[in-house]
Amino acid sequence: MDYESVSPLGIGKLSHWMGIEKGLVPANELTTVGVAGLPVTVGAEIRENLSGFLEDEHDVIRECSLFDRKLELLATAANLATGRFSEFLDTVDSSRRGIILGMGQDVTDLEKVKERIDRSTISDPSAIFRFLEGINENGTR
């Protein structure tokens, strides 16, 4: 079996399905994150620049996404889900919507980065936390 990055989010339907049809798995040598101290060197990662998916996001969310790739993936997944599944989501009660986010081997302690994020954001330092809370509460923004 060959190894190649396949987006676990399915970003880009064509490349995602082509990878599955070829028997590729979403794992490879990790290259975009440091693996020192982690028990693995192989895993799923999205190497593409996702900034294009965040063009319509609030400036604070785009800036906070620079601090942690998982925050960038979360915002991207939320945007894609909102667009792709809008007809379906409109039929589901908002209290039953949400995003499941696998954190992987490392976990970001949001409280530790909150001070740094607050210092770097001028207009609305709590926007990213309200965004995350909204997703956790009901899957809406």
The first five atom37 places (N, CA, C, CB, O) and aatype in JSON, in Angstrom:
{
  "aatype": [12, 3, 18, 6, 15, 19, 15, 14, 10, 7, 9, 7, 11, 10, 15, 8, 17, 12, 7, 9, 6, 11, 7, 10, 19, 14, 0, 2, 6, 10, 16, 16, 19, 7, 19, 0, 7, 10, 14, 19, 16, 19, 7, 0, 6, 9, 1, 6, 2, 10, 15, 7, 13, 10, 6, 3, 6, 8, 3, 19, 9, 1, 6, 4, 15, 10, 13, 3, 1, 11, 10, 6, 10, 10, 0, 16, 0, 0, 2, 10, 0, 16, 7, 1, 13, 15, 6, 13, 10, 3, 16, 19, 3, 15, 15, 1, 1, 7, 9, 9, 10, 7, 12, 7, 5, 3, 19, 16, 3, 10, 6, 11, 19, 11, 6, 1, 9, 3, 1, 15, 16, 9, 15, 3, 14, 15, 0, 9, 13, 1, 13, 10, 6, 7, 9, 2, 6, 2, 7, 16, 1],
  "atom_mask": [
    [1, 1, 1, 1, 1],
    [1, 1, 1, 1, 1],
    [1, 1, 1, 1, 1],
    [1, 1, 1, 1, 1],
    [1, 1, 1, 1, 1],
    [1, 1, 1, 1, 1],
    [1, 1, 1, 1, 1],
    [1, 1, 1, 1, 1],
    [1, 1, 1, 1, 1],
    [1, 1, 1, 0, 1],
    [1, 1, 1, 1, 1],
    [1, 1, 1, 0, 1],
    [1, 1, 1, 1, 1],
    [1, 1, 1, 1, 1],
    [1, 1, 1, 1, 1],
    [1, 1, 1, 1, 1],
    [1, 1, 1, 1, 1],
    [1, 1, 1, 1, 1],
    [1, 1, 1, 0, 1],
    [1, 1, 1, 1, 1],
    [1, 1, 1, 1, 1],
    [1, 1, 1, 1, 1],
    [1, 1, 1, 0, 1],
    [1, 1, 1, 1, 1],
    [1, 1, 1, 1, 1],
    [1, 1, 1, 1, 1],
    [1, 1, 1, 1, 1],
    [1, 1, 1, 1, 1],
    [1, 1, 1, 1, 1],
    [1, 1, 1, 1, 1],
    [1, 1, 1, 1, 1],
    [1, 1, 1, 1, 1],
    [1, 1, 1, 1, 1],
    [1, 1, 1, 0, 1],
    [1, 1, 1, 1, 1],
    [1, 1, 1, 1, 1],
    [1, 1, 1, 0, 1],
    [1, 1, 1, 1, 1],
    [1, 1, 1, 1, 1],
    [1, 1, 1, 1, 1],
    [1, 1, 1, 1, 1],
    [1, 1, 1, 1, 1],
    [1, 1, 1, 0, 1],
    [1, 1, 1, 1, 1],
    [1, 1, 1, 1, 1],
    [1, 1, 1, 1, 1],
    [1, 1, 1, 1, 1],
    [1, 1, 1, 1, 1],
    [1, 1, 1, 1, 1],
    [1, 1, 1, 1, 1],
    [1, 1, 1, 1, 1],
    [1, 1, 1, 0, 1],
    [1, 1, 1, 1, 1],
    [1, 1, 1, 1, 1],
    [1, 1, 1, 1, 1],
    [1, 1, 1, 1, 1],
    [1, 1, 1, 1, 1],
    [1, 1, 1, 1, 1],
    [1, 1, 1, 1, 1],
    [1, 1, 1, 1, 1],
    [1, 1, 1, 1, 1],
    [1, 1, 1, 1, 1],
    [1, 1, 1, 1, 1],
    [1, 1, 1, 1, 1],
    [1, 1, 1, 1, 1],
    [1, 1, 1, 1, 1],
    [1, 1, 1, 1, 1],
    [1, 1, 1, 1, 1],
    [1, 1, 1, 1, 1],
    [1, 1, 1, 1, 1],
    [1, 1, 1, 1, 1],
    [1, 1, 1, 1, 1],
    [1, 1, 1, 1, 1],
    [1, 1, 1, 1, 1],
    [1, 1, 1, 1, 1],
    [1, 1, 1, 1, 1],
    [1, 1, 1, 1, 1],
    [1, 1, 1, 1, 1],
    [1, 1, 1, 1, 1],
    [1, 1, 1, 1, 1],
    [1, 1, 1, 1, 1],
    [1, 1, 1, 1, 1],
    [1, 1, 1, 0, 1],
    [1, 1, 1, 1, 1],
    [1, 1, 1, 1, 1],
    [1, 1, 1, 1, 1],
    [1, 1, 1, 1, 1],
    [1, 1, 1, 1, 1],
    [1, 1, 1, 1, 1],
    [1, 1, 1, 1, 1],
    [1, 1, 1, 1, 1],
    [1, 1, 1, 1, 1],
    [1, 1, 1, 1, 1],
    [1, 1, 1, 1, 1],
    [1, 1, 1, 1, 1],
    [1, 1, 1, 1, 1],
    [1, 1, 1, 1, 1],
    [1, 1, 1, 0, 1],
    [1, 1, 1, 1, 1],
    [1, 1, 1, 1, 1],
    [1, 1, 1, 1, 1],
    [1, 1, 1, 0, 1],
    [1, 1, 1, 1, 1],
    [1, 1, 1, 0, 1],
    [1, 1, 1, 1, 1],
    [1, 1, 1, 1, 1],
    [1, 1, 1, 1, 1],
    [1, 1, 1, 1, 1],
    [1, 1, 1, 1, 1],
    [1, 1, 1, 1, 1],
    [1, 1, 1, 1, 1],
    [1, 1, 1, 1, 1],
    [1, 1, 1, 1, 1],
    [1, 1, 1, 1, 1],
    [1, 1, 1, 1, 1],
    [1, 1, 1, 1, 1],
    [1, 1, 1, 1, 1],
    [1, 1, 1, 1, 1],
    [1, 1, 1, 1, 1],
    [1, 1, 1, 1, 1],
    [1, 1, 1, 1, 1],
    [1, 1, 1, 1, 1],
    [1, 1, 1, 1, 1],
    [1, 1, 1, 1, 1],
    [1, 1, 1, 1, 1],
    [1, 1, 1, 1, 1],
    [1, 1, 1, 1, 1],
    [1, 1, 1, 1, 1],
    [1, 1, 1, 1, 1],
    [1, 1, 1, 1, 1],
    [1, 1, 1, 1, 1],
    [1, 1, 1, 1, 1],
    [1, 1, 1, 1, 1],
    [1, 1, 1, 0, 1],
    [1, 1, 1, 1, 1],
    [1, 1, 1, 1, 1],
    [1, 1, 1, 1, 1],
    [1, 1, 1, 1, 1],
    [1, 1, 1, 0, 1],
    [1, 1, 1, 1, 1],
    [1, 1, 1, 1, 1]
  ],
  "atom_positions": [
    [[0.84, -1.18, 0.0], [0.0, 0.0, 0.0], [0.89, 1.24, 0.0], [-0.96, 0.0, 1.22], [1.85, 1.32, 0.76]],
    [[0.55, 2.21, -0.85], [1.29, 3.46, -0.89], [0.76, 4.41, 0.17], [1.19, 4.11, -2.28], [-0.38, 4.3, 0.62]],
    [[1.62, 5.33, 0.56], [1.22, 6.35, 1.52], [1.26, 7.7, 0.85], [2.14, 6.32, 2.77], [2.23, 8.05, 0.18]],
    [[0.23, 8.46, 1.04], [0.18, 9.83, 0.54], [-0.85, 10.58, 1.37], [-0.16, 9.88, -0.99], [-1.79, 9.98, 1.9]],
    [[-0.66, 11.87, 1.47], [-1.62, 12.65, 2.25], [-2.97, 12.66, 1.57], [-1.11, 14.08, 2.46], [-3.1, 13.02, 0.4]],
    [[-3.97, 12.28, 2.31], [-5.35, 12.39, 1.89], [-6.03, 13.2, 2.97], [-6.04, 10.98, 1.66], [-5.95, 12.85, 4.15]],
    [[-6.69, 14.26, 2.59], [-7.27, 15.14, 3.58], [-8.34, 14.43, 4.4], [-7.86, 16.35, 2.92], [-9.3, 13.92, 3.83]],
    [[-8.18, 14.38, 5.74], [-9.24, 13.8, 6.56], [-10.5, 14.66, 6.54], [-8.76, 13.62, 7.99], [-11.57, 14.19, 6.91]],
    [[-10.37, 15.92, 6.11], [-11.54, 16.79, 6.0], [-12.19, 16.68, 4.63], [-11.15, 18.24, 6.27], [-13.28, 17.21, 4.41]],
    [[-11.53, 16.01, 3.72], [-12.07, 15.91, 2.37], [-11.98, 17.22, 1.62], [0.0, 0.0, 0.0], [-12.84, 17.51, 0.79]],
    [[-10.96, 18.02, 1.9], [-10.81, 19.29, 1.18], [-10.44, 18.97, -0.25], [-9.74, 20.21, 1.86], [-9.41, 18.34, -0.52]],
    [[-11.27, 19.4, -1.14], [-11.06, 19.09, -2.55], [-11.58, 17.69, -2.83], [0.0, 0.0, 0.0], [-10.83, 16.72, -2.74]],
    [[-12.84, 17.59, -3.18], [-13.47, 16.28, -3.38], [-12.7, 15.4, -4.35], [-14.89, 16.45, -3.87], [-12.51, 14.21, -4.1]],
    [[-12.26, 15.98, -5.46], [-11.62, 15.18, -6.49], [-10.36, 14.5, -5.96], [-11.27, 16.05, -7.69], [-10.21, 13.29, -6.11]],
    [[-9.45, 15.27, -5.36], [-8.21, 14.66, -4.88], [-8.48, 13.68, -3.74], [-7.23, 15.74, -4.42], [-7.78, 12.67, -3.61]],
    [[-9.48, 13.95, -2.93], [-9.83, 13.07, -1.83], [-10.28, 11.7, -2.37], [-10.95, 13.7, -0.96], [-9.78, 10.67, -1.93]],
    [[-11.22, 11.71, -3.31], [-11.74, 10.45, -3.84], [-10.72, 9.73, -4.7], [-13.0, 10.7, -4.64], [-10.68, 8.5, -4.71]],
    [[-9.89, 10.47, -5.41], [-8.84, 9.82, -6.21], [-7.89, 9.06, -5.29], [-8.06, 10.87, -7.05], [-7.46, 7.95, -5.62]],
    [[-7.56, 9.64, -4.15], [-6.69, 8.97, -3.2], [-7.31, 7.7, -2.66], [0.0, 0.0, 0.0], [-6.63, 6.68, -2.52]],
    [[-8.59, 7.76, -2.34], [-9.28, 6.57, -1.82], [-9.32, 5.48, -2.88], [-10.72, 6.93, -1.36], [-9.06, 4.31, -2.59]],
    [[-9.65, 5.86, -4.11], [-9.72, 4.88, -5.2], [-8.37, 4.21, -5.46], [-10.21, 5.55, -6.47], [-8.33, 3.06, -5.88]],
    [[-7.28, 4.93, -5.22], [-5.95, 4.37, -5.43], [-5.47, 3.55, -4.23], [-4.96, 5.49, -5.72], [-4.38, 2.98, -4.26]],
    [[-6.28, 3.49, -3.17], [-5.88, 2.74, -1.99], [-4.89, 3.47, -1.11], [0.0, 0.0, 0.0], [-4.19, 2.86, -0.3]],
    [[-4.82, 4.79, -1.25], [-3.91, 5.56, -0.42], [-4.52, 5.78, 0.96], [-3.58, 6.92, -1.08], [-5.74, 5.75, 1.13]],
    [[-3.68, 5.99, 1.93], [-4.16, 6.23, 3.29], [-3.77, 7.63, 3.72], [-3.59, 5.17, 4.27], [-2.81, 8.2, 3.19]],
    [[-4.51, 8.21, 4.68], [-4.22, 9.57, 5.11], [-3.09, 9.62, 6.12], [-5.45, 10.2, 5.7], [-3.22, 10.21, 7.2]],
    [[-1.98, 9.01, 5.78], [-0.84, 9.01, 6.7], [0.45, 9.07, 5.91], [-0.86, 7.76, 7.62], [0.55, 8.52, 4.82]],
    [[1.42, 9.73, 6.48], [2.71, 9.88, 5.83], [3.68, 10.37, 6.9], [2.65, 10.85, 4.6], [3.27, 10.67, 8.02]],
    [[4.95, 10.47, 6.55], [5.9, 11.09, 7.47], [5.45, 12.52, 7.71], [7.36, 11.04, 6.92], [5.2, 13.27, 6.76]],
    [[5.34, 12.9, 8.97], [4.91, 14.26, 9.3], [6.02, 15.24, 8.95], [4.53, 14.37, 10.8], [7.17, 15.06, 9.35]],
    [[5.67, 16.27, 8.21], [6.67, 17.24, 7.77], [6.33, 18.67, 8.17], [6.84, 17.17, 6.29], [7.22, 19.52, 8.19]],
    [[5.08, 18.96, 8.48], [4.7, 20.34, 8.76], [4.67, 20.66, 10.25], [3.36, 20.63, 8.16], [4.43, 21.8, 10.63]],
    [[4.9, 19.66, 11.08], [4.96, 19.88, 12.53], [6.19, 19.17, 13.07], [3.66, 19.38, 13.24], [6.64, 18.17, 12.51]],
    [[6.72, 19.68, 14.15], [7.82, 19.01, 14.82], [7.32, 17.8, 15.57], [0.0, 0.0, 0.0], [6.31, 17.88, 16.28]],
    [[7.99, 16.68, 15.44], [7.54, 15.46, 16.09], [8.39, 15.1, 17.31], [7.56, 14.31, 15.1], [8.17, 14.07, 17.94]],
    [[9.36, 15.94, 17.64], [10.17, 15.67, 18.83], [9.26, 15.64, 20.05], [11.29, 16.76, 19.01], [8.47, 16.55, 20.28]],
    [[9.37, 14.58, 20.81], [8.55, 14.43, 22.01], [7.23, 13.73, 21.76], [0.0, 0.0, 0.0], [6.53, 13.41, 22.72]],
    [[6.88, 13.49, 20.52], [5.65, 12.76, 20.22], [5.99, 11.28, 20.01], [4.93, 13.35, 18.96], [7.1, 10.96, 19.57]],
    [[5.05, 10.38, 20.31], [5.33, 8.96, 20.14], [5.19, 8.48, 18.7], [4.42, 8.15, 21.02], [5.29, 7.28, 18.43]],
    [[4.96, 9.4, 17.75], [4.77, 9.02, 16.35], [5.56, 9.94, 15.44], [3.28, 9.05, 15.98], [5.89, 11.07, 15.8]],
    [[5.86, 9.43, 14.25], [6.46, 10.27, 13.21], [5.62, 10.22, 11.93], [7.9, 9.82, 12.91], [5.91, 10.93, 10.97]],
    [[4.59, 9.38, 11.92], [3.71, 9.22, 10.78], [2.3, 9.59, 11.22], [3.76, 7.77, 10.2], [1.88, 9.25, 12.33]],
    [[1.58, 10.27, 10.35], [0.2, 10.62, 10.68], [-0.46, 11.33, 9.53], [0.0, 0.0, 0.0], [0.14, 11.54, 8.47]],
    [[-1.71, 11.7, 9.73], [-2.45, 12.46, 8.72], [-2.17, 13.93, 8.92], [-3.97, 12.17, 8.8], [-2.19, 14.44, 10.04]],
    [[-1.92, 14.61, 7.83], [-1.73, 16.05, 7.91], [-2.17, 16.68, 6.6], [-0.25, 16.41, 8.22], [-2.1, 16.05, 5.54]],
    [[-2.6, 17.89, 6.68], [-2.96, 18.64, 5.49], [-1.85, 19.64, 5.27], [-4.36, 19.36, 5.65], [-1.6, 20.52, 6.09]],
    [[-1.18, 19.48, 4.14], [-0.01, 20.31, 3.87], [-0.36, 21.57, 3.09], [1.03, 19.51, 3.12], [0.44, 22.5, 3.01]],
    [[-1.53, 21.6, 2.51], [-1.92, 22.73, 1.69], [-2.15, 23.97, 2.54], [-3.17, 22.4, 0.89], [-2.49, 23.89, 3.72]],
    [[-1.96, 25.12, 1.92], [-2.28, 26.39, 2.56], [-3.8, 26.54, 2.55], [-1.58, 27.6, 1.82], [-4.42, 26.5, 1.49]],
    [[-4.39, 26.71, 3.71], [-5.85, 26.78, 3.83], [-6.36, 28.21, 3.91], [-6.3, 26.01, 5.03], [-7.56, 28.42, 4.11]],
    [[-5.48, 29.18, 3.77], [-5.9, 30.57, 3.97], [-7.03, 30.98, 3.03], [-4.72, 31.5, 3.79], [-7.84, 31.84, 3.38]],
    [[-7.08, 30.39, 1.85], [-8.16, 30.72, 0.91], [-9.54, 30.35, 1.43], [0.0, 0.0, 0.0], [-10.53, 30.96, 1.03]],
    [[-9.6, 29.37, 2.31], [-10.88, 28.97, 2.87], [-11.35, 29.93, 3.96], [-10.79, 27.56, 3.42], [-12.51, 29.88, 4.38]],
    [[-10.45, 30.79, 4.42], [-10.78, 31.68, 5.53], [-10.94, 33.13, 5.09], [-9.7, 31.59, 6.59], [-11.01, 34.03, 5.93]],
    [[-11.01, 33.37, 3.78], [-11.08, 34.74, 3.28], [-12.27, 35.51, 3.83], [-11.13, 34.74, 1.78], [-12.16, 36.72, 4.06]],
    [[-13.4, 34.84, 4.04], [-14.6, 35.53, 4.51], [-14.7, 35.56, 6.03], [-15.83, 34.86, 3.95], [-15.66, 36.11, 6.58]],
    [[-13.72, 35.0, 6.71], [-13.75, 34.97, 8.18], [-13.34, 36.32, 8.76], [-12.82, 33.88, 8.71], [-12.7, 37.14, 8.11]],
    [[-13.74, 36.52, 10.0], [-13.35, 37.71, 10.76], [-11.82, 37.75, 10.85], [-13.99, 37.71, 12.19], [-11.17, 36.71, 10.95]],
    [[-11.26, 38.96, 10.8], [-9.8, 39.12, 10.87], [-9.19, 38.41, 12.07], [-9.43, 40.59, 10.91], [-8.11, 37.84, 11.98]],
    [[-9.89, 38.45, 13.19], [-9.37, 37.85, 14.42], [-9.25, 36.34, 14.27], [-10.27, 38.19, 15.62], [-8.26, 35.74, 14.71]],
    [[-10.24, 35.71, 13.66], [-10.19, 34.26, 13.47], [-9.06, 33.89, 12.52], [-11.54, 33.74, 12.93], [-8.35, 32.91, 12.76]],
    [[-8.88, 34.66, 11.46], [-7.77, 34.39, 10.54], [-6.43, 34.55, 11.25], [-7.83, 35.34, 9.31], [-5.52, 33.73, 11.06]],
    [[-6.3, 35.57, 12.07], [-5.04, 35.79, 12.78], [-4.79, 34.69, 13.81], [-5.04, 37.16, 13.46], [-3.67, 34.21, 13.95]],
    [[-5.83, 34.3, 14.53], [-5.67, 33.25, 15.54], [-5.31, 31.91, 14.9], [-6.96, 33.1, 16.37], [-4.62, 31.09, 15.5]],
    [[-5.77, 31.7, 13.68], [-5.46, 30.45, 12.98], [-3.97, 30.31, 12.72], [-6.22, 30.39, 11.67], [-3.48, 29.2, 12.53]],
    [[-3.24, 31.42, 12.71], [-1.8, 31.36, 12.5], [-1.08, 30.76, 13.7], [-1.25, 32.74, 12.22], [0.04, 30.26, 13.56]],
    [[-1.7, 30.79, 14.88], [-1.06, 30.29, 16.09], [-1.07, 28.77, 16.15], [-1.74, 30.85, 17.31], [-0.17, 28.16, 16.73]],
    [[-2.08, 28.16, 15.56], [-2.22, 26.72, 15.72], [-2.92, 26.16, 14.5], [-2.99, 26.37, 17.01], [-3.98, 26.65, 14.1]],
    [[-2.35, 25.15, 13.91], [-2.92, 24.54, 12.7], [-4.3, 23.96, 12.98], [-1.99, 23.44, 12.17], [-5.17, 23.98, 12.1]],
    [[-4.52, 23.45, 14.2], [-5.83, 22.88, 14.51], [-6.92, 23.94, 14.5], [-5.79, 22.18, 15.87], [-8.05, 23.66, 14.1]],
    [[-6.6, 25.15, 14.94], [-7.58, 26.23, 14.89], [-7.89, 26.57, 13.43], [-7.06, 27.48, 15.64], [-9.04, 26.86, 13.08]],
    [[-6.87, 26.54, 12.58], [-7.08, 26.8, 11.16], [-7.95, 25.71, 10.55], [-5.72, 26.88, 10.42], [-8.86, 26.0, 9.78]],
    [[-7.68, 24.46, 10.9], [-8.49, 23.35, 10.39], [-9.92, 23.42, 10.9], [-7.87, 22.01, 10.79], [-10.86, 23.13, 10.15]],
    [[-10.1, 23.82, 12.15], [-11.44, 23.93, 12.72], [-12.24, 24.99, 11.98], [-11.36, 24.28, 14.22], [-13.39, 24.75, 11.6]],
    [[-11.64, 26.16, 11.77], [-12.35, 27.23, 11.06], [-12.65, 26.82, 9.62], [-11.51, 28.53, 11.07], [-13.73, 27.1, 9.11]],
    [[-11.7, 26.15, 8.97], [-11.9, 25.69, 7.6], [-13.02, 24.65, 7.54], [-10.6, 25.11, 7.03], [-13.89, 24.72, 6.67]],
    [[-12.98, 23.69, 8.46], [-14.02, 22.65, 8.49], [-15.39, 23.26, 8.72], [-13.71, 21.61, 9.58], [-16.37, 22.85, 8.09]],
    [[-15.47, 24.23, 9.62], [-16.75, 24.89, 9.89], [-17.27, 25.6, 8.65], [-16.61, 25.88, 11.06], [-18.45, 25.5, 8.32]],
    [[-16.39, 26.31, 7.96], [-16.81, 27.02, 6.74], [-17.25, 26.05, 5.65], [-15.67, 27.89, 6.22], [-18.28, 26.27, 5.01]],
    [[-16.48, 24.99, 5.45], [-16.84, 24.02, 4.42], [-18.15, 23.31, 4.76], [-15.72, 22.99, 4.24], [-18.99, 23.12, 3.88]],
    [[-18.32, 22.93, 6.01], [-19.54, 22.25, 6.42], [-20.75, 23.15, 6.25], [-19.44, 21.77, 7.87], [-21.81, 22.71, 5.8]],
    [[-20.59, 24.41, 6.61], [-21.7, 25.35, 6.48], [-22.13, 25.47, 5.03], [-21.3, 26.73, 7.04], [-23.33, 25.51, 4.73]],
    [[-21.16, 25.54, 4.12], [-21.49, 25.67, 2.7], [-22.0, 24.38, 2.09], [0.0, 0.0, 0.0], [-23.04, 24.38, 1.43]],
    [[-21.29, 23.3, 2.29], [-21.63, 22.03, 1.63], [-22.92, 21.42, 2.15], [-20.51, 21.04, 1.82], [-23.67, 20.8, 1.39]],
    [[-23.18, 21.6, 3.43], [-24.33, 20.93, 4.03], [-25.44, 21.89, 4.42], [-23.9, 20.15, 5.24], [-26.29, 21.56, 5.25]],
    [[-25.45, 23.09, 3.83], [-26.42, 24.11, 4.26], [-27.86, 23.64, 4.12], [-26.21, 25.38, 3.46], [-28.67, 23.86, 5.02]],
    [[-28.2, 22.99, 3.0], [-29.58, 22.53, 2.83], [-29.95, 21.5, 3.89], [-29.78, 21.92, 1.44], [-31.05, 21.54, 4.45]],
    [[-29.03, 20.6, 4.17], [-29.29, 19.59, 5.2], [-29.33, 20.21, 6.59], [-28.22, 18.49, 5.14], [-30.22, 19.91, 7.38]],
    [[-28.35, 21.08, 6.89], [-28.27, 21.67, 8.22], [-29.49, 22.52, 8.55], [-27.02, 22.51, 8.34], [-29.89, 22.62, 9.71]],
    [[-30.08, 23.13, 7.53], [-31.27, 23.95, 7.77], [-32.43, 23.12, 8.28], [-31.67, 24.68, 6.5], [-33.35, 23.66, 8.9]],
    [[-32.42, 21.81, 8.03], [-33.51, 20.95, 8.48], [-33.26, 20.35, 9.87], [-33.73, 19.83, 7.48], [-34.14, 19.72, 10.44]],
    [[-32.05, 20.56, 10.4], [-31.68, 19.98, 11.69], [-31.73, 21.05, 12.76], [-30.26, 19.34, 11.63], [-31.25, 22.17, 12.56]],
    [[-32.32, 20.72, 13.89], [-32.38, 21.66, 15.01], [-30.96, 22.09, 15.38], [-33.1, 21.02, 16.23], [-30.06, 21.26, 15.47]],
    [[-30.78, 23.39, 15.61], [-29.43, 23.91, 15.87], [-28.79, 23.29, 17.1], [-29.49, 25.42, 16.04], [-27.56, 23.26, 17.2]],
    [[-29.57, 22.79, 18.04], [-28.99, 22.17, 19.24], [-28.37, 20.81, 18.93], [-30.06, 22.02, 20.32], [-27.66, 20.25, 19.76]],
    [[-28.65, 20.27, 17.74], [-28.12, 18.95, 17.38], [-26.99, 19.04, 16.37], [-29.23, 18.09, 16.82], [-26.55, 18.01, 15.86]],
    [[-26.5, 20.25, 16.08], [-25.41, 20.44, 15.12], [-24.09, 20.59, 15.85], [-25.67, 21.66, 14.22], [-24.06, 21.03, 17.0]],
    [[-23.01, 20.23, 15.18], [-21.7, 20.42, 15.77], [-20.62, 19.84, 14.88], [0.0, 0.0, 0.0], [-20.91, 19.24, 13.85]],
    [[-19.39, 20.03, 15.3], [-18.24, 19.5, 14.57], [-17.43, 18.65, 15.53], [-17.37, 20.64, 13.96], [-17.12, 19.08, 16.64]],
    [[-17.09, 17.45, 15.1], [-16.21, 16.6, 15.89], [-14.8, 16.87, 15.42], [-16.59, 15.07, 15.75], [-14.49, 16.72, 14.24]],
    [[-13.95, 17.26, 16.34], [-12.58, 17.6, 15.99], [-11.63, 16.66, 16.71], [-12.25, 19.08, 16.34], [-11.56, 16.67, 17.94]],
    [[-10.91, 15.84, 15.95], [-9.91, 14.98, 16.55], [-8.64, 15.77, 16.77], [0.0, 0.0, 0.0], [-8.09, 16.36, 15.83]],
    [[-8.16, 15.81, 17.99], [-7.02, 16.65, 18.31], [-5.69, 15.97, 18.05], [-7.09, 17.08, 19.74], [-4.67, 16.65, 17.97]],
    [[-5.66, 14.67, 17.91], [-4.41, 14.0, 17.59], [-3.47, 13.84, 18.77], [0.0, 0.0, 0.0], [-3.91, 13.78, 19.92]],
    [[-2.19, 13.76, 18.47], [-1.18, 13.48, 19.49], [-0.91, 14.66, 20.4], [0.1, 13.04, 18.84], [-0.56, 14.49, 21.57]],
    [[-1.06, 15.85, 19.87], [-0.81, 17.03, 20.7], [-2.13, 17.77, 20.89], [0.26, 17.96, 20.06], [-3.01, 17.72, 20.03]],
    [[-2.25, 18.44, 21.99], [-3.47, 19.17, 22.31], [-3.08, 20.59, 22.68], [-4.27, 18.49, 23.46], [-2.21, 20.81, 23.52]],
    [[-3.73, 21.53, 22.05], [-3.45, 22.93, 22.35], [-4.2, 23.33, 23.6], [-3.84, 23.84, 21.17], [-5.41, 23.17, 23.68]],
    [[-3.49, 23.85, 24.56], [-4.11, 24.4, 25.75], [-4.5, 25.84, 25.42], [-3.16, 24.33, 27.01], [-3.67, 26.74, 25.45]],
    [[-5.79, 26.04, 25.09], [-6.23, 27.36, 24.64], [-5.98, 28.43, 25.68], [-7.69, 27.32, 24.29], [-5.74, 29.59, 25.34]],
    [[-6.04, 28.06, 26.95], [-5.79, 29.06, 27.99], [-4.35, 29.57, 27.93], [-6.08, 28.48, 29.38], [-4.09, 30.73, 28.22]],
    [[-3.42, 28.7, 27.55], [-2.02, 29.12, 27.47], [-1.77, 30.08, 26.31], [-1.11, 27.91, 27.34], [-0.92, 30.97, 26.41]],
    [[-2.5, 29.9, 25.23], [-2.3, 30.8, 24.09], [-3.23, 32.0, 24.12], [-2.49, 30.04, 22.8], [-3.07, 32.93, 23.33]],
    [[-4.21, 31.99, 25.03], [-5.18, 33.09, 25.07], [-4.5, 34.43, 25.28], [-6.2, 32.85, 26.19], [-4.84, 35.4, 24.59]],
    [[-3.56, 34.52, 26.2], [-2.88, 35.79, 26.47], [-2.14, 36.27, 25.23], [-1.9, 35.64, 27.65], [-2.19, 37.46, 24.89]],
    [[-1.47, 35.37, 24.56], [-0.73, 35.74, 23.35], [-1.69, 36.19, 22.25], [0.13, 34.55, 22.85], [-1.43, 37.16, 21.54]],
    [[-2.79, 35.47, 22.11], [-3.79, 35.85, 21.11], [-4.38, 37.21, 21.45], [-4.9, 34.78, 21.02], [-4.53, 38.07, 20.58]],
    [[-4.71, 37.41, 22.73], [-5.28, 38.7, 23.15], [-4.33, 39.85, 22.84], [-5.59, 38.68, 24.65], [-4.77, 40.91, 22.39]],
    [[-3.04, 39.65, 23.08], [-2.06, 40.71, 22.82], [-1.97, 41.03, 21.33], [-0.69, 40.31, 23.34], [-1.72, 42.18, 20.96]],
    [[-2.18, 40.04, 20.49], [-1.99, 40.24, 19.06], [-3.25, 40.71, 18.35], [-1.51, 38.97, 18.43], [-3.18, 41.14, 17.2]],
    [[-4.37, 40.65, 19.01], [-5.62, 41.07, 18.37], [-6.07, 42.37, 18.99], [-6.71, 39.99, 18.51], [-6.06, 42.54, 20.21]],
    [[-6.47, 43.27, 18.16], [-6.85, 44.6, 18.64], [-8.36, 44.75, 18.71], [-6.26, 45.67, 17.73], [-8.88, 45.19, 19.74]],
    [[-9.05, 44.39, 17.66], [-10.47, 44.71, 17.56], [-11.37, 43.86, 18.45], [-10.91, 44.56, 16.15], [-12.3, 44.39, 19.06]],
    [[-11.11, 42.57, 18.54], [-12.02, 41.7, 19.3], [-11.27, 40.46, 19.76], [-13.25, 41.31, 18.44], [-11.37, 39.41, 19.12]],
    [[-10.53, 40.55, 20.85], [-9.67, 39.44, 21.27], [-10.41, 38.17, 21.67], [-8.83, 39.87, 22.39], [-9.81, 37.1, 21.72]],
    [[-11.69, 38.26, 21.97], [-12.4, 37.05, 22.4], [-13.17, 36.38, 21.26], [-13.36, 37.39, 23.52], [-13.9, 35.42, 21.5]],
    [[-13.01, 36.87, 20.04], [-13.79, 36.34, 18.92], [-13.54, 34.85, 18.7], [-13.45, 37.1, 17.65], [-14.49, 34.1, 18.49]],
    [[-12.29, 34.42, 18.75], [-12.0, 33.01, 18.48], [-12.61, 32.11, 19.55], [-10.49, 32.78, 18.4], [-13.06, 31.0, 19.25]],
    [[-12.62, 32.57, 20.79], [-13.18, 31.74, 21.86], [-14.7, 31.67, 21.76], [-12.76, 32.28, 23.23], [-15.3, 30.63, 22.03]],
    [[-15.33, 32.77, 21.37], [-16.78, 32.73, 21.16], [-17.1, 31.83, 19.97], [-17.33, 34.16, 20.92], [-18.1, 31.11, 19.98]],
    [[-16.25, 31.88, 18.96], [-16.42, 31.02, 17.79], [-16.37, 29.54, 18.2], [-15.33, 31.32, 16.73], [-17.24, 28.76, 17.82]],
    [[-15.35, 29.17, 18.97], [-15.21, 27.78, 19.42], [-16.36, 27.38, 20.33], [-13.89, 27.59, 20.15], [-16.88, 26.28, 20.22]],
    [[-16.76, 28.27, 21.23], [-17.88, 27.97, 22.12], [-19.16, 27.76, 21.33], [-18.07, 29.09, 23.14], [-19.94, 26.86, 21.63]],
    [[-19.37, 28.6, 20.31], [-20.56, 28.46, 19.49], [-20.62, 27.14, 18.76], [0.0, 0.0, 0.0], [-21.67, 26.51, 18.67]],
    [[-19.48, 26.7, 18.25], [-19.43, 25.41, 17.57], [-19.7, 24.29, 18.57], [-18.07, 25.19, 16.88], [-20.45, 23.36, 18.27]],
    [[-19.09, 24.37, 19.75], [-19.3, 23.33, 20.75], [-20.73, 23.31, 21.26], [-18.34, 23.53, 21.91], [-21.25, 22.24, 21.58]],
    [[-21.36, 24.48, 21.33], [-22.72, 24.53, 21.87], [-23.75, 24.0, 20.88], [-23.07, 25.94, 22.26], [-24.59, 23.18, 21.24]],
    [[-23.68, 24.47, 19.63], [-24.75, 24.06, 18.72], [-24.35, 24.02, 17.25], [-25.9, 24.97, 18.88], [-25.22, 23.86, 16.39]],
    [[-23.08, 24.17, 16.96], [-22.64, 24.05, 15.58], [-22.92, 25.25, 14.71], [0.0, 0.0, 0.0], [-22.81, 25.17, 13.48]],
    [[-23.27, 26.36, 15.32], [-23.52, 27.57, 14.53], [-22.6, 28.66, 15.0], [-24.99, 28.02, 14.64], [-22.0, 28.57, 16.07]],
    [[-22.48, 29.7, 14.19], [-21.67, 30.85, 14.59], [-22.55, 32.0, 14.94], [-20.7, 31.25, 13.49], [-22.05, 33.07, 15.3]]
  ]
}
